[in-house]
Amino acid sequence: MVRKETRRNTADRFRINLQAALEFHGENAVSIAKPSGVSQSMIYAVLRGEARPTVDMADALARALGYNGWELLLPSFQPSHRIRDLFDAYTSASDEGRKMIDAIAARESTRTKAK
């Protein structure tokens, strides 16, 4: 019984987060069907809670919106460009720039743990 409840909650969380991501990015089932490889009817069924996405389907839908599949399973998911922008900035930074970012992140993580 617990396992079934967990699955339902995970599917609901994905559905809610997918809807939030679609709204944030101004997309819909029609616009992400082709890039995700998931049919419009299946996307609508997922959004209505009538179908549970497979892992591959969830990942494909998330990627069509610029996320990893696991991101749409997070209870604290907030759609944004921030993570992607930070990643792009980090990977395009010079070695010195990445060292500075790493130092700041390390300092902030210890500060956050102390609270």
N, C-alpha and C positions, 0 to 999 in steps of 0.2 A: 504494500500500500504506500509506503514512504517513497519507494522508487517511482511509482506512477505520479505522485504529487510533485516530485522533483522535476520530472520530465515536463509536466504541464507548466510549472513555473518557469522553467528554462525557455520553453516555446513561447510563453506569454511575454517574458522579458525580451526575447529576440524580436517578437512582433512589435512591441511597444517602441523599442529602440530603433527598429527599421523604419517605422512610421515617423519617428522624430527626425531621423536622418534624412528621409525623403523630403519632409517639410522644410527642414533647414536648408537643404541644397536646391529646393525648388524643383524636385524631380517627382516622378510618379511611376507606376508599374509599366506604363507604356515606354517611358524614356529609358528605363534600366533593363527592360526585357532583353533587348539585343546584346548590349555589352555584357550582361550577366550570363546569357545563355539559358535563362529561365523564362518559361512562357508567361505571358501576361496573366493568363487565367490562374496559374499556380501562384504567382506573386499576390494576386487578389485574394486567393484562398488563404495564403499565409497571413495576410493583413487582416482578414476577417476572423482568423483563429480557427478556420475550418481544416487547415492542413499544417502539419509540422514539417519544417524544412529539414532535409538531410544535412549532414555536416558540409558536404561539398556544395550544396545549394546555398546554405547560409554564408559560406565563404564567398561564393560567386556574387551573391547579392551585395554583401558588404564591400567587396572589392570594386564593384561597379560604382559605388559611392565614395571610394577612396579610403576604406577602412579594412582592417583585418577582421575575419569572421568573429574571433574571440572578443573583439571590442564591443560588438553589439550584444554580447551576453553579460556585460558588466552591469550590475545594479546601479552604479553611479555614472553610467554613460551619459555624456553631454555632447551632442554633435557640434563639431567645430572643425576649423582648419588648423587649429593651433598645434596639435601634435604633429601633423604632417609638415607644417611650416617649420617647427622646431627641428624636426629630423632633417629636412632639406637644408636648413641653415647650418646644422652641425656637420653634415656630410660635405658641405661645400666650403667649410671653414678651413683655414690653413692649419698646420700642425699646432702652431702656437695658439691659434684661436680655439681649437678643440681642447688643448690643455687648460686654457682659461675657463672654458665652459665646464669641464670636468671638475675643476677646483671649486667653482661656484656651486655646482650640483652637490658635491661632497659636503661643503659647508652647510648648505641648505638642508640636506638630509639629516645631519646631526642636530641642527637647530629644531627641525620638525619633531625628531624623536624625543627631544628634551621637554617638549610641551606637554 
